[in-house]
Amino acid sequence: MNALAGAEQVRVVSADGTPIQAYRFGDGDPVVIVGGAFSTAEAGADLASTLAGAGYAGWTYDRRARAGSGDTSPYAPAREAEDLAAVIAASGGPAAVLGHSSGAVLAFFAAGEGVPVRHLFLSEPPFTFSDDPSAFALAARLQAMVDAGQDGDAVTTFQIEGVGLPAEMVEQLKQTPDFAKLLPFAQSVVYDATLTAAVPEPSPEMLAVTSPITILIGDDTFPILSRSCELLDEILPAAELVRVPESKHHAIDAAATTRVIAARLA
């Protein structure tokens, strides 16, 4: 079953001419969902649909180099911020934005770039709070693999070195039919690695964002994500840290998350 079947397709064009495929569920005040690594608009469909049921317009979109969206070289986090700005403009914004994982880093970065955001919901962002030059080296190695046609190597290297999955787990995944579904994300994981290397922690521009910020953390998630959320809460005195126990293993529970969003946008 296609999770996007009930959505209106909206084609937008980013500032650099890149086409971005977005989907809207329902009517009302817009909430834009920004997915993380290895995700397309479909990953946000359940939350977008649940938001629509709560009286909001739930928007989800394919980030550049994924599924129905295009891509334009060279990559820069600012270009992805422009992609989000284009979706928000199409929504009639300013919109509330829910970013998950690297999508939360992107959403916060975009707000720091001046993209109009009504309320930021940061779901388990992977800020490292570490000035590690090897992070940029990883992105460069991943791009070299993609350029050489080694998409599988790029995917597994990102999973092990970028995400922190055990090599044994990744090797087991390679033996399953699901691994083939990850190969189309090879170029996009270069972008995720570049984004998190460029934004290991909130910049002064991000810290100056005046929109309300809610940090969301679920249960049984990666320790680095728990630490990231707790450090964010410390350096953002006006932000609110909300634990969502229904969200587990770095996955969003749509119903619980919608309740958190609705309570703060009411």
C-alpha positions as CSV (number, residue, x, y, z in Angstrom):
1,M,0.0,0.0,0.0
2,N,1.3,3.4,-0.9
3,A,1.3,5.6,2.2
4,L,1.2,8.7,0.1
5,A,-1.9,7.7,-1.8
6,G,-4.2,10.1,0.0
7,A,-2.0,13.1,-0.4
8,E,-2.0,16.0,-2.9
9,Q,1.2,16.0,-4.9
10,V,2.8,19.5,-5.0
11,R,5.8,20.1,-7.2
12,V,8.0,23.0,-6.0
13,V,11.2,24.5,-7.4
14,S,14.1,25.4,-5.1
15,A,16.2,28.6,-5.5
16,D,18.8,26.8,-7.6
17,G,16.2,25.3,-9.9
18,T,16.1,21.9,-8.3
19,P,12.6,20.3,-8.5
20,I,11.4,19.1,-5.1
21,Q,8.5,16.7,-4.7
22,A,6.2,17.5,-1.8
23,Y,2.9,16.0,-0.6
24,R,0.1,17.6,1.5
25,F,-2.4,15.9,3.7
26,G,-5.4,17.8,4.9
27,D,-6.0,21.5,5.4
28,G,-5.2,24.0,8.1
29,D,-2.1,25.5,9.5
30,P,0.9,23.8,7.8
31,V,3.4,21.5,9.5
32,V,6.3,20.5,7.3
33,I,8.1,17.2,8.1
34,V,11.8,16.9,7.2
35,G,13.1,13.3,7.2
36,G,16.5,11.9,8.1
37,A,18.9,9.6,6.3
38,F,17.5,6.8,4.2
39,S,14.1,8.4,4.2
40,T,11.8,9.8,1.5
41,A,8.5,11.6,1.8
42,E,6.8,8.3,2.4
43,A,8.5,8.0,5.8
44,G,6.7,11.1,7.0
45,A,3.3,10.1,5.5
46,D,1.9,8.6,8.7
47,L,2.7,11.7,10.8
48,A,1.5,14.0,8.0
49,S,-1.8,12.1,7.8
50,T,-2.2,12.0,11.6
51,L,-1.6,15.8,11.7
52,A,-4.3,16.2,9.0
53,G,-6.7,14.3,11.2
54,A,-5.9,16.8,14.0
55,G,-6.8,19.8,11.8
56,Y,-3.4,20.7,10.3
57,A,-2.0,20.5,6.8
58,G,0.7,17.9,7.1
59,W,3.5,18.3,4.5
60,T,6.2,15.8,3.7
61,Y,8.7,15.9,0.9
62,D,11.6,14.1,-0.8
63,R,14.8,15.8,0.1
64,R,17.1,16.4,-2.9
65,A,18.7,13.4,-4.5
66,R,15.9,11.2,-3.2
67,A,12.9,9.6,-4.9
68,G,10.9,12.2,-6.8
69,S,13.1,15.2,-6.2
70,G,16.0,16.3,-8.4
71,D,19.6,17.2,-7.5
72,T,22.0,20.0,-8.5
73,S,25.7,20.1,-7.9
74,P,27.6,21.2,-5.9
75,Y,25.9,20.3,-2.7
76,A,25.8,22.7,0.2
77,P,23.6,22.7,3.4
78,A,22.4,26.2,2.3
79,R,20.9,24.6,-0.8
80,E,18.9,22.2,1.3
81,A,17.8,25.1,3.5
82,E,16.5,26.7,0.2
83,D,14.6,23.4,-0.6
84,L,12.8,23.6,2.8
85,A,12.1,27.3,2.2
86,A,10.5,26.4,-1.1
87,V,8.2,23.8,0.5
88,I,7.3,26.3,3.3
89,A,6.5,28.9,0.7
90,A,4.2,26.4,-1.1
91,S,2.5,25.6,2.1
92,G,1.5,29.2,2.6
93,G,3.9,29.5,5.6
94,P,5.4,30.4,7.9
95,A,5.0,26.8,8.9
96,A,5.8,24.7,11.9
97,V,8.6,22.3,11.0
98,L,9.3,18.9,12.5
99,G,12.7,17.6,11.6
100,H,13.8,14.1,12.4
101,S,17.4,12.9,12.8
102,S,19.6,14.7,10.2
103,G,16.3,16.4,9.1
104,A,16.3,18.1,12.5
105,V,19.8,19.4,12.0
106,L,18.7,20.7,8.6
107,A,15.5,22.3,10.0
108,F,17.4,24.2,12.7
109,F,20.1,25.2,10.3
110,A,17.5,26.5,7.8
111,A,15.9,28.6,10.6
112,G,19.3,30.1,11.3
113,E,19.6,31.0,7.7
114,G,16.4,33.0,8.0
115,V,13.9,30.5,6.6
116,P,10.5,31.5,8.2
117,V,9.6,28.8,10.8
118,R,6.7,29.2,13.2
119,H,7.8,26.6,15.6
120,L,10.7,24.1,15.5
121,F,10.3,20.6,16.6
122,L,13.7,18.8,16.7
123,S,13.3,15.1,16.9
124,E,16.5,13.3,18.0
125,P,19.0,15.5,16.0
126,P,22.5,13.9,15.7
127,F,24.5,16.9,16.8
128,T,28.0,15.6,17.8
129,F,29.2,18.8,19.6
130,S,32.6,17.7,18.3
131,D,35.0,19.5,16.0
132,D,36.2,16.4,14.2
133,P,37.9,16.9,10.8
134,S,37.4,13.2,10.0
135,A,33.7,14.0,9.5
136,F,34.4,15.9,6.3
137,A,36.9,13.2,5.3
138,L,34.0,10.6,5.6
139,A,31.8,12.7,3.3
140,A,34.7,12.9,0.7
141,R,35.3,9.1,0.9
142,L,31.6,8.5,0.4
143,Q,31.4,10.7,-2.6
144,A,34.4,8.9,-4.1
145,M,32.6,5.6,-3.7
146,V,29.5,6.9,-5.3
147,D,31.5,8.4,-8.2
148,A,33.1,4.9,-8.7
149,G,29.8,3.2,-8.8
150,Q,30.2,1.6,-5.4
151,D,26.8,2.5,-4.0
152,G,26.7,-0.5,-1.7
153,D,30.1,0.5,-0.1
154,A,28.9,4.1,0.4
155,V,25.7,2.9,2.1
156,T,27.5,0.5,4.5
157,T,30.3,2.9,5.2
158,F,27.9,5.6,6.2
159,Q,25.9,3.1,8.4
160,I,29.0,2.1,10.2
161,E,31.0,5.3,10.4
162,G,28.3,7.9,10.1
163,V,25.4,6.3,12.0
164,G,27.5,4.1,14.3
165,L,25.8,0.7,13.6
166,P,27.8,-2.4,14.5
167,A,29.6,-3.8,11.5
168,E,28.1,-7.2,12.2
169,M,24.6,-5.8,12.0
170,V,25.3,-4.1,8.7
171,E,26.8,-7.3,7.3
172,Q,23.6,-9.1,8.2
173,L,21.5,-6.4,6.5
174,K,23.5,-6.8,3.3
175,Q,22.3,-10.4,3.1
176,T,18.6,-9.4,3.1
177,P,16.4,-8.1,0.2
178,D,16.0,-4.8,2.1
179,F,19.6,-3.8,1.4
180,A,18.8,-3.2,-2.3
181,K,16.2,-0.6,-1.2
182,L,19.0,1.4,0.4
183,L,21.2,1.7,-2.7
184,P,19.3,4.6,-4.3
185,F,20.1,6.6,-1.2
186,A,23.9,6.5,-1.8
187,Q,24.2,10.1,-3.1
188,S,22.0,11.4,-0.4
189,V,24.0,9.8,2.5
190,V,27.0,11.9,1.2
191,Y,24.8,14.9,1.7
192,D,23.7,13.8,5.2
193,A,27.4,13.2,6.1
194,T,28.3,16.7,4.7
195,L,25.5,18.4,6.6
196,T,26.3,16.9,10.0
197,A,30.0,17.6,9.5
198,A,29.3,21.2,8.6
199,V,26.8,21.6,11.5
200,P,28.2,19.6,14.4
201,E,26.5,21.9,16.9
202,P,24.2,25.0,16.6
203,S,26.0,28.0,15.1
204,P,25.6,31.5,16.5
205,E,22.9,32.2,13.8
206,M,21.0,29.1,14.9
207,L,21.3,30.1,18.6
208,A,19.8,33.5,17.7
209,V,16.6,31.9,16.3
210,T,13.6,33.4,18.1
211,S,11.0,30.8,17.0
212,P,9.9,28.4,19.8
213,I,11.9,25.2,19.9
214,T,10.7,21.8,21.2
215,I,13.2,19.0,21.4
216,L,11.8,15.5,21.2
217,I,13.4,12.4,22.4
218,G,12.0,8.8,22.4
219,D,12.8,5.7,24.3
220,D,15.6,3.1,23.6
221,T,17.3,5.4,21.1
222,F,21.0,5.7,20.3
223,P,23.0,7.2,23.3
224,I,24.6,9.8,21.0
225,L,21.1,11.1,20.2
226,S,20.1,11.2,23.9
227,R,23.3,13.2,24.6
228,S,22.6,15.5,21.7
229,C,19.1,16.3,23.0
230,E,20.2,16.9,26.5
231,L,23.1,19.2,25.5
232,L,20.7,21.1,23.2
233,D,18.4,21.5,26.2
234,E,21.3,22.9,28.2
235,I,22.4,25.5,25.7
236,L,18.9,26.6,24.6
237,P,17.4,27.9,27.8
238,A,14.1,28.9,26.1
239,A,13.7,25.4,24.5
240,E,11.5,22.6,25.9
241,L,12.7,19.0,26.1
242,V,9.9,16.6,25.7
243,R,10.2,12.8,26.2
244,V,7.9,10.8,23.9
245,P,8.0,7.2,25.3
246,E,5.8,6.0,22.5
247,S,8.6,6.8,20.0
248,K,11.1,4.0,20.1
249,H,14.4,3.0,18.5
250,H,14.8,6.3,16.7
251,A,11.3,6.0,15.1
252,I,8.5,8.6,15.4
253,D,5.2,7.5,16.9
254,A,2.7,9.6,14.8
255,A,-0.1,9.8,17.3
256,A,2.0,10.8,20.3
257,T,4.1,13.3,18.3
258,T,0.9,14.9,16.9
259,R,-0.3,15.4,20.4
260,V,2.9,17.1,21.3
261,I,2.8,19.3,18.3
262,A,-0.9,20.2,18.6
263,A,-0.5,21.1,22.3
264,R,2.1,23.7,21.4
265,L,0.5,25.1,18.3
266,A,-2.9,25.5,19.8
